[in-house]
């Protein structure tokens, strides 16, 4: 079971956050970290591969410091990471971000599951997983608080204020999970040391074959 888990480097909510002169979020002059909601996706990916075998690849898009997001995922137990970084990406909206992620996922290979958290803690849109699923031509099981993998399918429960529904999709699929699905593990000392030896592949828009005119402001 090969899983790509998409994670985001976001400004620390406890820091003094601000905007650049072009009204985009300042992602350089403020401390950042792995989006808290993405930790649940990383944990879900690790639980699946621990039960089924396989490999977890952490994928992020962002400036140089965004590599810290995938490093945290590696410390938790992911096997390898991909960091897409290019000056032209700055200011990208959800549509552009979904394009970059989809092309990066294609470069990674043919994952069985592409996992996301519920939303990024800076944008909070929750639309990127669906956009990536559309670009990849894959079924989507989104905003689920439970997740099971069996018989070539993924099954999840989506809860709302008035009802719950069970969603089933054949693998490969795109899945996003809520913060009700698990309790993310803390990186152990052994995990932190092991992460230093795990590969982090750097990619640019050129490596993905994405025209800079399709992304950014």
C-alpha positions in Angstrom: 0.0 0.0 0.0 1.7 3.2 -1.2 0.3 6.4 0.2 1.1 10.0 -0.6 0.1 12.4 2.3 -0.1 16.0 1.3 0.9 18.4 4.1 1.2 22.2 4.4 3.7 24.5 6.0 1.6 27.2 7.7 2.4 30.3 9.9 2.4 29.5 13.6 -1.0 30.6 15.0 0.7 31.8 18.2 3.2 34.0 16.2 2.6 37.5 14.9 1.2 36.8 11.5 0.9 39.3 8.7 0.8 40.0 5.0 3.3 40.9 2.3 3.1 44.2 0.3 1.1 42.3 -2.4 -1.5 41.2 0.2 -0.3 37.5 0.3 0.4 35.8 3.6 3.9 36.4 4.9 5.4 32.9 4.9 9.0 33.9 5.2 9.1 36.5 8.0 7.1 34.4 10.5 7.8 31.1 12.2 6.0 28.2 10.6 5.2 24.6 11.2 3.3 21.5 9.9 -0.4 22.4 9.8 -1.9 20.7 12.9 -4.8 19.3 10.9 -2.4 17.5 8.5 -0.9 15.6 11.4 -4.1 13.5 11.5 -3.6 12.6 7.8 0.0 11.6 8.5 -1.1 9.4 11.4 -3.9 7.8 9.3 -1.3 7.0 6.5 1.1 5.5 9.1 -1.7 3.3 10.6 -2.6 1.9 7.2 0.9 1.0 6.2 1.6 -0.5 9.6 -1.4 -2.8 9.1 -1.1 -3.4 5.4 2.6 -2.8 4.6 3.8 -0.3 2.1 5.3 3.2 2.1 4.3 6.7 3.0 5.5 9.7 1.1 5.0 13.2 2.5 4.5 15.9 -0.1 4.5 19.7 0.4 4.5 22.8 -1.7 6.0 26.0 -0.4 9.1 28.2 0.2 12.4 26.9 1.4 11.3 26.6 5.0 8.3 24.5 4.0 10.7 21.5 4.1 10.2 21.6 7.9 6.6 20.3 7.3 7.7 17.1 5.6 10.6 16.7 8.0 8.0 16.6 10.9 6.1 13.9 8.9 9.4 11.9 8.5 10.0 12.2 12.2 6.5 10.8 12.8 7.3 7.8 10.6 6.9 8.6 6.9 9.4 6.9 4.7 10.4 9.7 2.3 9.4 13.2 1.3 9.0 15.5 -1.7 9.2 19.3 -1.5 8.1 21.4 -4.4 9.6 24.9 -4.2 9.7 27.6 -6.9 9.6 31.4 -6.6 6.8 31.4 -9.2 4.5 29.5 -6.8 4.1 32.4 -4.3 0.6 33.6 -4.1 -1.0 30.5 -5.7 -4.7 30.0 -4.9 -6.4 26.6 -4.4 -6.7 25.9 -8.1 -3.0 26.5 -8.8 -2.1 24.5 -5.7 -4.1 21.6 -6.8 -2.4 21.6 -10.2 1.0 21.5 -8.6 0.1 18.8 -6.2 -1.5 16.7 -8.9 1.6 16.9 -11.1 3.9 16.1 -8.2 1.8 13.1 -7.3 2.1 11.8 -10.8 5.9 12.2 -10.5 5.9 10.2 -7.3 4.3 7.3 -9.0 0.9 5.6 -8.8 -0.1 5.8 -5.1 -3.0 3.7 -3.8 -4.2 6.5 -1.6 -3.6 10.2 -1.6 -4.3 11.6 1.9 -5.1 15.1 3.1 -6.1 16.7 6.3 -9.5 18.4 6.8 -8.2 21.9 5.8 -5.1 24.0 6.1 -5.1 26.1 9.3 -4.2 29.3 7.3 -6.7 29.0 4.4 -9.4 26.7 5.8 -11.0 26.1 2.4 -11.2 22.2 2.4 -11.4 22.2 -1.4 -8.0 21.2 -2.6 -8.5 17.4 -2.0 -11.5 17.4 -4.3 -9.7 19.5 -6.9 -6.7 17.0 -6.9 -9.1 14.1 -7.2 -10.6 15.7 -10.3 -7.2 16.4 -11.9 -6.0 12.8 -11.2 -9.3 11.3 -12.4 -9.7 9.5 -9.0 -12.7 8.9 -6.7 -12.8 11.0 -3.5 -13.8 10.1 0.0 -13.5 13.4 1.9 -14.0 14.8 5.4 -14.2 11.4 7.0 -13.8 10.7 10.7 -13.2 6.9 10.2 -11.2 5.2 7.6 -10.9 1.5 6.7 -9.0 -0.2 3.8 -10.2 -3.6 2.7 -10.9 -5.6 -0.5 -9.6 -2.9 -2.7 -11.8 -0.2 -1.3 -11.6 2.7 1.2 -14.5 3.2 3.5 -15.1 6.3 5.6 -17.8 7.9 7.7 -18.6 11.5 7.2 -20.4 13.2 10.1 -22.6 16.3 10.0 -24.8 18.1 12.5 -27.8 16.2 11.4 -26.6 12.8 10.0 -23.7 10.5 9.2 -23.1 8.9 5.9 -20.8 6.1 4.8 -18.6 6.7 1.7 -17.0 3.9 -0.2 -14.6 4.2 -3.2 -12.3 1.8 -5.0 -8.6 2.2 -4.8 -6.8 4.3 -6.0 -8.6 7.1 -4.3 -8.2 10.6 -2.7 -9.1 10.8 1.0 -9.3 13.7 3.4 -9.7 13.1 7.2 -11.0 15.1 10.1 -9.4 15.7 13.5 -11.7 13.1 14.9 -10.1 10.1 13.2 -7.1 9.5 15.5 -4.6 11.0 17.9 -1.4 11.9 16.1 1.8 10.4 17.6 4.6 12.5 18.9 7.9 12.0 17.2 10.2 9.8 19.3 13.9 10.5 19.7 14.5 7.4 17.6 12.1 8.8 14.9 13.8 12.2 15.0 17.2 10.7 14.5 16.0 8.3 11.8 14.4 11.1 9.9 17.8 12.7 9.3 18.7 9.8 7.0 15.4 9.7 5.0 15.4 11.2 1.5 13.8 14.5 0.7 13.4 15.2 -3.0 13.4 18.8 -4.2 11.3 19.6 -7.2 10.6 22.8 -9.2 7.8 23.7 -11.6 10.2 22.8 -14.4 10.6 19.3 -13.0 6.8 18.9 -13.0 6.2 20.4 -16.5 4.0 23.2 -15.0 4.1 26.6 -16.8 4.8 29.4 -14.3 1.9 31.3 -15.9 -0.6 28.8 -14.5 0.3 29.4 -10.9 1.2 32.2 -8.5 -0.4 35.7 -8.4 
